[in-house]
Amino acid sequence: MKKVIVLGAGRVGQTMAIDLCKEYAVTSVDFNAANLATLSTNHPIETKKADLSDPKEIEKAIQAADIVIGAVPGFMGFEMVKTVLNAGKNIVDISFFNEDIFLLDELAKRTMLWQ
């Protein structure tokens, strides 16, 4: 079964994790223990508490991922995407951030696993 790691367990991240757990093995990662508890209590979702502003914690959290879903606050989004790409993982991200995503274009092209 494909392993999906959802970074961020806020309102949007929780909704995505709940939808995805119907067909995939989902792990939700966030710093907020209460949000994680809601997911793991009511759904077949593994949870991990991590500080997603720390690249090392992101790298550790996504090691087993087939794909990563980014749902962190905008101020964290660009660096999170960059960290995921540097770790060699594909990502789908919904974060709104001010940085130009095309600054990561070459990195993303080198990371693409589906080629």
N, C-alpha and C positions, 0 to 999 in steps of 0.2 A: 504494500500500500504506500502511495506517495506521502512523503512527510512535508507538511506545510508549517512553517514557523511564522506566527503573526507577532510582529513587534509593535506593542501598544495594545492595552486592554481597556481603553476608554470606550465611549459609546460606539464609535465606528469600528474600532478593532474588535470589540466583543461581538458585534453583529456579524462581521466577516468570519470570525472564528466559529461562531455557532452555525452559520450556513455551511462553511467548509467541512465541519466535523461530520457531516452526514455522508461524505464520500471519501474523506482523507483523514490521515492521522495528523491531528492538529496539536501544536504546542503554542500556547499564548505566553508571551514574555512581557513583563511590566514591572514597575517598582511598587505599584499600588496593590498591596496584599488583599484588600477587600474586593477589588475588581477581579483579581485572579480567583479568589475563593468562590465568587458568584459563578464563574465559568466552570470550575472543576466540580462544584457541588451539583450543578444542574445539567451538565453536559459531559460527554466523553472527550474531554479536552485536558491534556497534560498542561500544567502551568509551571513557570519558572519565574522567580523574582530576580530582577536584574536592573541595574542602573543603565538605561539605554543612552545616557549621555557619555558613557565610557566605552570607547571602541573595543577594548579588550573584553568587556562583558558581552558586547554584541557578538564579537567573533566566537566566543565560547558558546553563546546561546544558539547560534545558527549552524554549528558544525554538522549536524545530522540532516539539515534541510535539503529537500529537493528543490524547493522554491521558498522565497521569503516574501512576506507581505508586510509593507511598511505602513503603519498607522499611528505615527508619533506626532506630537505637536509640531507645528511649522518651524519653530526656532531650532528644533533638533533634526529636522528632516534631511537637509542637504548632507550633513556629516554622517548621518545614519546610512543614507544611500551610498555614499562614498565608501564607508566601512564595509558594507555588504559586498559591493563590487570588488573591493580590494581583497576580500576573502574568497573571491571566485564563485560567488553565488548569484543566481538570477533573482531579480526583485521586481515586484509590482508595488508601486508606492502611491499613496493618496495624499501625502503631505503637501501642504501649501507652504512654500518658502520663497524668500526674496532672491536667493542666489539663482544664477542662470544654470539650469539643469544641463545645458549643452556643454558646460565646462567638464562634465563627466562623460561626454559622448565617446571619446576614444577609449577610456577605461571600460565603459560598458561594452563596447564592441570587442575588446580583448577578452571580456569575461563571458560572453555569450556561450552557453553550454549547448544550445540546440543546433548549432551549425554542424 
